[in-house]
Amino acid sequence: MSIRIGLTGGIAAGKSTVAARMRELGALVIDYDGLAHEIVAPGGVALPRIAAVFGPDALLADGSLNRAWLAERVFGRDAAPGARERLDDIEHPLIYAEAARLERRNPGAKVIVHDVPLLTEVIRSIPFQFDHIVTVEAPEQMRIRRMVATRGMTERQAADRIRSQSSTAERRELADIVIDSTRPIPDMLAQVDGLYRRWKAH
């Protein structure tokens, strides 16, 4: 019998490090960011639907996604009301369907981890039940410093990204397990190892 884990966390909090460790230990890790990129890659299943809803300018001449154009209309200051929701209505069902397909293709997986950055935002609509929800957390200022150092953002851009997502308090309320990524990496990974051993023995 498999156990299904929901993994989330604030941007630049260290969730990717935790997901990578779980994968190393043998978990089936379903990367929702990766799936989101796949469905809008050239030839991706979401592209015709996006063009139908947002218009032909959503695609470039070669048929690939016009990311800058779409981002401005969905996330920009002049975005139309409901644009984000319309895009989510296209993408989320496709992502969930692919996640379900990956589960079916790996029937022997003992520990299945759904790596969902915005799990708090979609918890009411995601068609999966989780045995445990893990959030990886770090203080906002630490996350801002990480984004400035590793992602080329300004402090203001980093702060805006953080505030566009669910709050630390909301994620902590949703989760039953919190991983503090301010701890030394070996200590944090030791916590992950212990969790995995417990889940595998479930």
TORKEMAR-799007 format. One record per residue (C-alpha): residue number from 1; residue in three letters; chain; z, y, x. Coordinates in Angstrom, 3 decimals, padded with zeros to 6 digits, m for minus. Each point is the difference from the previous one (the first is absolute). Layout:
TORKEMAR-799007
<node pos="NUM" code="Ala" unit="A" pz="Z" py="Y" px="X"/>
...
This chain:
TORKEMAR-799007
<node pos="1" code="Met" unit="A" pz="000.000" py="000.000" px="000.000"/>
<node pos="2" code="Ser" unit="A" pz="m000.976" py="003.391" px="001.386"/>
<node pos="3" code="Ile" unit="A" pz="002.010" py="003.197" px="m000.027"/>
<node pos="4" code="Arg" unit="A" pz="m001.680" py="003.359" px="m000.611"/>
<node pos="5" code="Ile" unit="A" pz="001.227" py="003.140" px="001.756"/>
<node pos="6" code="Gly" unit="A" pz="m000.929" py="003.596" px="m000.734"/>
<node pos="7" code="Leu" unit="A" pz="000.007" py="002.103" px="003.179"/>
<node pos="8" code="Thr" unit="A" pz="m000.072" py="003.781" px="m000.154"/>
<node pos="9" code="Gly" unit="A" pz="001.307" py="003.042" px="001.843"/>
<node pos="10" code="Gly" unit="A" pz="m000.617" py="003.648" px="000.656"/>
<node pos="11" code="Ile" unit="A" pz="m002.989" py="001.036" px="002.066"/>
<node pos="12" code="Ala" unit="A" pz="000.709" py="m000.345" px="003.751"/>
<node pos="13" code="Ala" unit="A" pz="003.305" py="m001.751" px="m000.698"/>
<node pos="14" code="Gly" unit="A" pz="m000.944" py="m003.196" px="001.851"/>
<node pos="15" code="Lys" unit="A" pz="m001.290" py="m002.218" px="m002.804"/>
<node pos="16" code="Ser" unit="A" pz="m003.033" py="m001.097" px="002.022"/>
<node pos="17" code="Thr" unit="A" pz="002.277" py="m001.280" px="002.771"/>
<node pos="18" code="Val" unit="A" pz="001.962" py="m002.049" px="m002.525"/>
<node pos="19" code="Ala" unit="A" pz="m003.182" py="m001.348" px="m001.618"/>
<node pos="20" code="Ala" unit="A" pz="m001.404" py="m000.994" px="003.391"/>
<node pos="21" code="Arg" unit="A" pz="003.195" py="m001.874" px="000.832"/>
<node pos="22" code="Met" unit="A" pz="m000.079" py="m001.855" px="m003.316"/>
<node pos="23" code="Arg" unit="A" pz="m003.603" py="m001.000" px="000.697"/>
<node pos="24" code="Glu" unit="A" pz="000.973" py="m001.242" px="003.479"/>
<node pos="25" code="Leu" unit="A" pz="002.745" py="m002.118" px="m001.541"/>
<node pos="26" code="Gly" unit="A" pz="m002.501" py="m001.675" px="m002.311"/>
<node pos="27" code="Ala" unit="A" pz="000.075" py="001.984" px="m003.229"/>
<node pos="28" code="Leu" unit="A" pz="m003.147" py="000.623" px="m001.993"/>
<node pos="29" code="Val" unit="A" pz="m000.115" py="003.809" px="000.119"/>
<node pos="30" code="Ile" unit="A" pz="m002.279" py="001.663" px="m002.548"/>
<node pos="31" code="Asp" unit="A" pz="m000.796" py="003.488" px="001.280"/>
<node pos="32" code="Tyr" unit="A" pz="m000.719" py="002.295" px="m002.946"/>
<node pos="33" code="Asp" unit="A" pz="m001.220" py="002.835" px="002.227"/>
<node pos="34" code="Gly" unit="A" pz="m002.488" py="m002.425" px="001.517"/>
<node pos="35" code="Leu" unit="A" pz="m001.140" py="m001.157" px="m003.437"/>
<node pos="36" code="Ala" unit="A" pz="m000.385" py="003.615" px="m001.120"/>
<node pos="37" code="His" unit="A" pz="m002.320" py="000.639" px="002.953"/>
<node pos="38" code="Glu" unit="A" pz="m002.008" py="m003.168" px="m000.662"/>
<node pos="39" code="Ile" unit="A" pz="m000.854" py="000.859" px="m003.590"/>
<node pos="40" code="Val" unit="A" pz="m001.423" py="003.400" px="001.013"/>
<node pos="41" code="Ala" unit="A" pz="m001.733" py="m001.186" px="003.185"/>
<node pos="42" code="Pro" unit="A" pz="m003.824" py="m000.030" px="m000.080"/>
<node pos="43" code="Gly" unit="A" pz="m000.970" py="m002.473" px="m002.706"/>
<node pos="44" code="Gly" unit="A" pz="003.563" py="m000.049" px="m001.349"/>
<node pos="45" code="Val" unit="A" pz="000.586" py="m000.904" px="m003.625"/>
<node pos="46" code="Ala" unit="A" pz="001.633" py="003.339" px="m000.830"/>
<node pos="47" code="Leu" unit="A" pz="m002.918" py="002.208" px="001.046"/>
<node pos="48" code="Pro" unit="A" pz="m002.195" py="m000.309" px="m003.127"/>
<node pos="49" code="Arg" unit="A" pz="003.015" py="000.597" px="m002.233"/>
<node pos="50" code="Ile" unit="A" pz="001.077" py="003.059" px="001.982"/>
<node pos="51" code="Ala" unit="A" pz="m003.517" py="001.439" px="m000.229"/>
<node pos="52" code="Ala" unit="A" pz="m000.083" py="m000.674" px="m003.742"/>
<node pos="53" code="Val" unit="A" pz="003.268" py="001.878" px="m000.566"/>
<node pos="54" code="Phe" unit="A" pz="m000.227" py="002.817" px="002.562"/>
<node pos="55" code="Gly" unit="A" pz="m003.766" py="000.426" px="000.222"/>
<node pos="56" code="Pro" unit="A" pz="m002.678" py="m000.848" px="002.570"/>
<node pos="57" code="Asp" unit="A" pz="001.361" py="002.499" px="002.541"/>
<node pos="58" code="Ala" unit="A" pz="002.898" py="m002.414" px="000.550"/>
<node pos="59" code="Leu" unit="A" pz="m002.412" py="m002.071" px="002.106"/>
<node pos="60" code="Leu" unit="A" pz="m001.947" py="001.040" px="003.081"/>
<node pos="61" code="Ala" unit="A" pz="m003.740" py="m000.520" px="000.325"/>
<node pos="62" code="Asp" unit="A" pz="000.559" py="m003.375" px="001.684"/>
<node pos="63" code="Gly" unit="A" pz="002.127" py="m001.196" px="m002.923"/>
<node pos="64" code="Ser" unit="A" pz="003.342" py="000.266" px="001.805"/>
<node pos="65" code="Leu" unit="A" pz="002.973" py="001.870" px="m001.408"/>
<node pos="66" code="Asn" unit="A" pz="m000.004" py="003.767" px="000.458"/>
<node pos="67" code="Arg" unit="A" pz="003.667" py="000.032" px="000.960"/>
<node pos="68" code="Ala" unit="A" pz="000.353" py="003.724" px="000.660"/>
<node pos="69" code="Trp" unit="A" pz="m001.682" py="000.930" px="m003.289"/>
<node pos="70" code="Leu" unit="A" pz="002.084" py="m002.445" px="m002.017"/>
<node pos="71" code="Ala" unit="A" pz="003.267" py="000.905" px="001.733"/>
<node pos="72" code="Glu" unit="A" pz="m000.515" py="003.667" px="m000.830"/>
<node pos="73" code="Arg" unit="A" pz="m000.568" py="m000.783" px="m003.680"/>
<node pos="74" code="Val" unit="A" pz="002.846" py="m002.485" px="m000.294"/>
<node pos="75" code="Phe" unit="A" pz="002.665" py="001.366" px="002.357"/>
<node pos="76" code="Gly" unit="A" pz="m001.095" py="003.590" px="000.701"/>
<node pos="77" code="Arg" unit="A" pz="001.556" py="003.121" px="m001.422"/>
<node pos="78" code="Asp" unit="A" pz="m002.832" py="000.349" px="m002.522"/>
<node pos="79" code="Ala" unit="A" pz="000.023" py="m003.642" px="m001.090"/>
<node pos="80" code="Ala" unit="A" pz="m000.680" py="m000.522" px="m003.685"/>
<node pos="81" code="Pro" unit="A" pz="002.971" py="m001.121" px="m002.103"/>
<node pos="82" code="Gly" unit="A" pz="000.154" py="m003.780" px="m000.145"/>
<node pos="83" code="Ala" unit="A" pz="m002.420" py="m000.535" px="002.903"/>
<node pos="84" code="Arg" unit="A" pz="002.544" py="m001.991" px="002.016"/>
<node pos="85" code="Glu" unit="A" pz="000.752" py="m002.180" px="m003.013"/>
<node pos="86" code="Arg" unit="A" pz="m003.709" py="m000.664" px="m000.612"/>
<node pos="87" code="Leu" unit="A" pz="m000.464" py="m001.107" px="003.601"/>
<node pos="88" code="Asp" unit="A" pz="003.098" py="m002.197" px="m000.187"/>
<node pos="89" code="Asp" unit="A" pz="m001.311" py="m001.564" px="m003.216"/>
<node pos="90" code="Ile" unit="A" pz="m003.119" py="m001.053" px="001.910"/>
<node pos="91" code="Glu" unit="A" pz="001.585" py="m001.152" px="003.242"/>
<node pos="92" code="His" unit="A" pz="003.310" py="m001.586" px="m000.960"/>
<node pos="93" code="Pro" unit="A" pz="m001.329" py="m002.853" px="m002.188"/>
<node pos="94" code="Leu" unit="A" pz="m002.501" py="m000.903" px="002.732"/>
<node pos="95" code="Ile" unit="A" pz="002.736" py="m000.025" px="002.642"/>
<node pos="96" code="Tyr" unit="A" pz="002.273" py="m002.131" px="m002.184"/>
<node pos="97" code="Ala" unit="A" pz="m002.822" py="m002.456" px="m000.683"/>
<node pos="98" code="Glu" unit="A" pz="m000.671" py="m000.391" px="003.717"/>
<node pos="99" code="Ala" unit="A" pz="003.721" py="m000.460" px="000.710"/>
<node pos="100" code="Ala" unit="A" pz="000.142" py="m002.760" px="m002.618"/>
<node pos="101" code="Arg" unit="A" pz="m003.081" py="m001.633" px="001.549"/>
<node pos="102" code="Leu" unit="A" pz="001.654" py="000.007" px="003.433"/>
<node pos="103" code="Glu" unit="A" pz="003.058" py="m001.699" px="m001.461"/>
<node pos="104" code="Arg" unit="A" pz="m002.185" py="m002.681" px="m001.612"/>
<node pos="105" code="Arg" unit="A" pz="m001.835" py="m000.587" px="003.288"/>
<node pos="106" code="Asn" unit="A" pz="003.307" py="m000.669" px="001.775"/>
<node pos="107" code="Pro" unit="A" pz="001.833" py="m002.457" px="m002.265"/>
<node pos="108" code="Gly" unit="A" pz="002.162" py="m001.261" px="002.855"/>
<node pos="109" code="Ala" unit="A" pz="001.477" py="003.394" px="000.862"/>
<node pos="110" code="Lys" unit="A" pz="003.780" py="m000.202" px="m000.152"/>
<node pos="111" code="Val" unit="A" pz="000.663" py="003.738" px="000.333"/>
<node pos="112" code="Ile" unit="A" pz="m002.482" py="002.436" px="m001.565"/>
<node pos="113" code="Val" unit="A" pz="000.446" py="003.676" px="000.843"/>
<node pos="114" code="His" unit="A" pz="m001.771" py="002.679" px="m002.016"/>
<node pos="115" code="Asp" unit="A" pz="m000.111" py="003.031" px="002.320"/>
<node pos="116" code="Val" unit="A" pz="m000.257" py="002.830" px="m002.549"/>
<node pos="117" code="Pro" unit="A" pz="000.566" py="003.531" px="001.347"/>
<node pos="118" code="Leu" unit="A" pz="000.294" py="001.520" px="m003.487"/>
<node pos="119" code="Leu" unit="A" pz="001.873" py="m002.844" px="m001.668"/>
<node pos="120" code="Thr" unit="A" pz="002.436" py="002.356" px="m001.717"/>
<node pos="121" code="Glu" unit="A" pz="m002.892" py="001.828" px="m001.652"/>
<node pos="122" code="Val" unit="A" pz="m001.721" py="m003.170" px="m001.285"/>
<node pos="123" code="Ile" unit="A" pz="002.956" py="m002.290" px="m000.689"/>
<node pos="124" code="Arg" unit="A" pz="m000.531" py="000.185" px="m003.772"/>
<node pos="125" code="Ser" unit="A" pz="m003.694" py="m000.901" px="000.175"/>
<node pos="126" code="Ile" unit="A" pz="m000.259" py="m002.424" px="002.918"/>
<node pos="127" code="Pro" unit="A" pz="m000.594" py="m003.501" px="m001.435"/>
<node pos="128" code="Phe" unit="A" pz="002.377" py="m001.814" px="002.358"/>
<node pos="129" code="Gln" unit="A" pz="003.677" py="m000.852" px="m000.218"/>
<node pos="130" code="Phe" unit="A" pz="001.934" py="000.273" px="003.269"/>
<node pos="131" code="Asp" unit="A" pz="002.974" py="m002.109" px="001.012"/>
<node pos="132" code="His" unit="A" pz="001.126" py="002.766" px="002.351"/>
<node pos="133" code="Ile" unit="A" pz="m001.111" py="003.552" px="000.719"/>
<node pos="134" code="Val" unit="A" pz="000.454" py="001.336" px="003.532"/>
<node pos="135" code="Thr" unit="A" pz="m000.291" py="003.644" px="000.965"/>
<node pos="136" code="Val" unit="A" pz="m000.183" py="001.283" px="003.580"/>
<node pos="137" code="Glu" unit="A" pz="001.605" py="003.404" px="000.412"/>
<node pos="138" code="Ala" unit="A" pz="000.532" py="002.747" px="002.562"/>
<node pos="139" code="Pro" unit="A" pz="001.102" py="003.644" px="m000.336"/>
<node pos="140" code="Glu" unit="A" pz="m002.674" py="002.490" px="m001.007"/>
<node pos="141" code="Gln" unit="A" pz="000.119" py="001.989" px="003.233"/>
<node pos="142" code="Met" unit="A" pz="m000.478" py="m003.144" px="002.073"/>
<node pos="143" code="Arg" unit="A" pz="m003.000" py="m000.966" px="m002.119"/>
<node pos="144" code="Ile" unit="A" pz="m001.480" py="003.485" px="000.370"/>
<node pos="145" code="Arg" unit="A" pz="000.353" py="m000.211" px="003.788"/>
<node pos="146" code="Arg" unit="A" pz="m001.696" py="m003.405" px="m000.002"/>
<node pos="147" code="Met" unit="A" pz="m002.942" py="001.281" px="m002.072"/>
<node pos="148" code="Val" unit="A" pz="m000.453" py="003.063" px="002.192"/>
<node pos="149" code="Ala" unit="A" pz="000.088" py="m002.157" px="003.134"/>
<node pos="150" code="Thr" unit="A" pz="m002.170" py="m002.912" px="m001.165"/>
<node pos="151" code="Arg" unit="A" pz="m002.233" py="001.280" px="m002.810"/>
<node pos="152" code="Gly" unit="A" pz="m000.977" py="003.453" px="001.195"/>
<node pos="153" code="Met" unit="A" pz="001.611" py="001.745" px="m002.968"/>
<node pos="154" code="Thr" unit="A" pz="001.755" py="003.328" px="m000.056"/>
<node pos="155" code="Glu" unit="A" pz="003.621" py="000.000" px="m001.106"/>
<node pos="156" code="Arg" unit="A" pz="m001.017" py="001.556" px="m003.303"/>
<node pos="157" code="Gln" unit="A" pz="m002.693" py="m002.624" px="m000.632"/>
<node pos="158" code="Ala" unit="A" pz="002.478" py="m002.758" px="000.787"/>
<node pos="159" code="Ala" unit="A" pz="002.630" py="001.485" px="m002.300"/>
<node pos="160" code="Asp" unit="A" pz="m002.564" py="000.364" px="m002.797"/>
<node pos="161" code="Arg" unit="A" pz="m000.989" py="m003.661" px="000.344"/>
<node pos="162" code="Ile" unit="A" pz="003.625" py="m001.086" px="m000.198"/>
<node pos="163" code="Arg" unit="A" pz="000.652" py="002.114" px="m003.082"/>
<node pos="164" code="Ser" unit="A" pz="m003.106" py="m001.311" px="m001.756"/>
<node pos="165" code="Gln" unit="A" pz="001.587" py="m003.464" px="m000.058"/>
<node pos="166" code="Ser" unit="A" pz="003.084" py="m001.410" px="m001.658"/>
<node pos="167" code="Ser" unit="A" pz="003.319" py="001.086" px="001.441"/>
<node pos="168" code="Thr" unit="A" pz="002.263" py="m002.034" px="002.238"/>
<node pos="169" code="Ala" unit="A" pz="002.516" py="m000.152" px="m002.846"/>
<node pos="170" code="Glu" unit="A" pz="m002.618" py="m001.417" px="m002.387"/>
<node pos="171" code="Arg" unit="A" pz="m001.035" py="m002.699" px="002.467"/>
<node pos="172" code="Arg" unit="A" pz="003.611" py="m000.918" px="000.747"/>
<node pos="173" code="Glu" unit="A" pz="000.702" py="m000.299" px="m003.712"/>
<node pos="174" code="Leu" unit="A" pz="m002.961" py="m002.344" px="m000.445"/>
<node pos="175" code="Ala" unit="A" pz="000.734" py="m002.192" px="003.029"/>
<node pos="176" code="Asp" unit="A" pz="002.709" py="m002.592" px="000.418"/>
<node pos="177" code="Ile" unit="A" pz="m000.422" py="m000.033" px="003.807"/>
<node pos="178" code="Val" unit="A" pz="m000.158" py="003.090" px="002.243"/>
<node pos="179" code="Ile" unit="A" pz="m001.147" py="m000.138" px="003.628"/>
<node pos="180" code="Asp" unit="A" pz="001.119" py="002.988" px="002.075"/>
<node pos="181" code="Ser" unit="A" pz="m002.705" py="000.700" px="002.571"/>
<node pos="182" code="Thr" unit="A" pz="002.157" py="002.463" px="001.929"/>
<node pos="183" code="Arg" unit="A" pz="001.661" py="m003.028" px="001.576"/>
<node pos="184" code="Pro" unit="A" pz="m001.310" py="m001.340" px="003.318"/>
<node pos="185" code="Ile" unit="A" pz="m003.163" py="m002.040" px="m000.528"/>
<node pos="186" code="Pro" unit="A" pz="001.604" py="m003.305" px="001.112"/>
<node pos="187" code="Asp" unit="A" pz="002.807" py="000.484" px="m002.537"/>
<node pos="188" code="Met" unit="A" pz="m002.440" py="000.834" px="m002.790"/>
<node pos="189" code="Leu" unit="A" pz="m002.171" py="m003.018" px="000.794"/>
<node pos="190" code="Ala" unit="A" pz="003.076" py="m002.223" px="000.129"/>
<node pos="191" code="Gln" unit="A" pz="000.760" py="001.070" px="m003.578"/>
<node pos="192" code="Val" unit="A" pz="m003.569" py="m000.874" px="m001.001"/>
<node pos="193" code="Asp" unit="A" pz="000.297" py="m003.389" px="001.716"/>
<node pos="194" code="Gly" unit="A" pz="003.204" py="m000.739" px="m001.884"/>
<node pos="195" code="Leu" unit="A" pz="m001.541" py="000.948" px="m003.323"/>
<node pos="196" code="Tyr" unit="A" pz="m003.028" py="m002.176" px="000.659"/>
<node pos="197" code="Arg" unit="A" pz="002.119" py="m003.025" px="000.880"/>
<node pos="198" code="Arg" unit="A" pz="001.947" py="000.446" px="m003.225"/>
<node pos="199" code="Trp" unit="A" pz="m003.141" py="000.358" px="m002.094"/>
<node pos="200" code="Lys" unit="A" pz="m001.702" py="m002.988" px="001.597"/>
<node pos="201" code="Ala" unit="A" pz="003.032" py="m002.154" px="m000.765"/>
<node pos="202" code="His" unit="A" pz="m000.106" py="001.122" px="m003.640"/>
